[in-house]
Amino acid sequence: MNKPRYQYKTENHFEYFEFYSEGAKGIVKKVIEYQKTSNENIYNLAFGDYDEAAKGIDDLSVTNNGDSLKVLATVASTIDLFHNS
């Protein structure tokens, strides 16, 4: 996907990523996490706003920050990195 995307931070195993959405609603921290499942070599891609109170992903929040294509391009760009790590 050759679209504008946000820069993100990650860790050594490329299973956790964070970046900031910037738009009409301000700056919102987003998190992408690849989570192991009970099936070998199958992972869940968890994504959403970071909930500071819960210290985790709120995958039910709807930010409506006006940058959904840039956010989607950012999430998509992590898939290849995760898959090839």
HELIX and SHEET records of a PDB file:
HELIX    1   1 SER A   68  HIS A   83  1                                  16    
SHEET    1   A 5 LYS A   9  THR A  10  0                                        
SHEET    2   A 5 TYR A  16  GLY A  23 -1                                        
SHEET    3   A 5 GLY A  26  LYS A  36 -1                                        
SHEET    4   A 5 TYR A  43  ASP A  51 -1                                        
SHEET    5   A 5 GLY A  56  ASP A  58 -1                                        
END                                                                             
